[in-house]
């Protein structure tokens, strides 16, 4: 079976991916990332409110989305 792709089967890319997964497993940065995302989302909400822009921001973990609408 042939699989085409820029980094498919590339030993360096595979090693880098494994190293990244190990670092994420060992350091568990997700709670810090969630808190930083919440701070960013709140700052955007406050800035929009101060500028008279109605908005709604939804956040799940390290992801957020900004809507130009005052309610969900």
C-alpha positions as CSV (number, residue, x, y, z in Angstrom):
1,X,0.0,0.0,0.0
2,X,1.3,3.4,-0.9
3,X,0.6,6.5,1.2
4,X,1.6,9.8,-0.3
5,X,2.1,13.0,1.8
6,X,4.7,15.6,2.5
7,X,6.0,13.9,5.7
8,X,4.5,10.4,5.3
9,X,7.0,7.9,6.6
10,X,9.7,10.5,7.1
11,X,11.8,9.3,10.0
12,X,12.7,12.8,11.2
13,X,9.0,13.9,11.2
14,X,8.0,10.7,13.0
15,X,10.7,11.2,15.6
16,X,9.6,14.8,16.1
17,X,6.0,13.8,16.5
18,X,6.8,11.1,19.1
19,X,9.0,13.6,21.0
20,X,6.2,16.2,21.0
21,X,3.6,13.7,22.3
22,X,6.1,12.6,25.0
23,X,6.6,16.2,26.1
24,X,2.8,16.9,26.2
25,X,2.2,13.7,28.2
26,X,5.0,14.5,30.7
27,X,4.4,18.3,31.2
28,X,0.6,18.3,30.9
29,X,0.3,22.0,29.7
30,X,-3.4,21.9,29.1
31,X,-4.6,23.5,32.3
32,X,-2.3,26.5,31.9
33,X,-3.3,26.8,28.2
34,X,-7.0,26.7,29.3
35,X,-6.5,29.5,31.8
36,X,-4.6,31.6,29.3
37,X,-7.3,31.1,26.7
38,X,-9.9,32.2,29.2
39,X,-7.9,35.3,30.0
40,X,-7.6,36.1,26.3
41,X,-11.3,35.5,25.6
42,X,-12.3,37.7,28.6
43,X,-9.9,40.5,27.4
44,X,-11.5,40.4,23.9
45,X,-15.0,40.5,25.4
46,X,-14.0,43.5,27.6
47,X,-12.4,45.3,24.7
48,X,-15.4,44.7,22.5
49,X,-17.8,45.9,25.2
50,X,-15.7,49.1,25.7
51,X,-15.8,49.8,22.0
52,X,-19.6,49.3,22.0
53,X,-19.5,46.1,20.1
54,X,-22.0,43.4,21.1
55,X,-20.4,40.0,21.3
56,X,-20.6,36.5,22.6
57,X,-17.5,34.3,23.2
58,X,-17.7,30.5,23.7
59,X,-14.7,28.6,25.1
60,X,-14.0,24.9,25.5
61,X,-10.5,24.2,26.9
62,X,-8.0,26.0,24.7
63,X,-10.5,26.7,21.9
64,X,-12.7,29.8,21.7
65,X,-14.8,31.5,19.1
66,X,-16.1,35.0,18.9
67,X,-19.6,35.9,17.7
68,X,-20.8,39.4,16.9
69,X,-24.1,38.7,18.7
70,X,-25.0,39.6,22.3
71,X,-26.4,36.1,23.1
72,X,-25.8,32.5,22.2
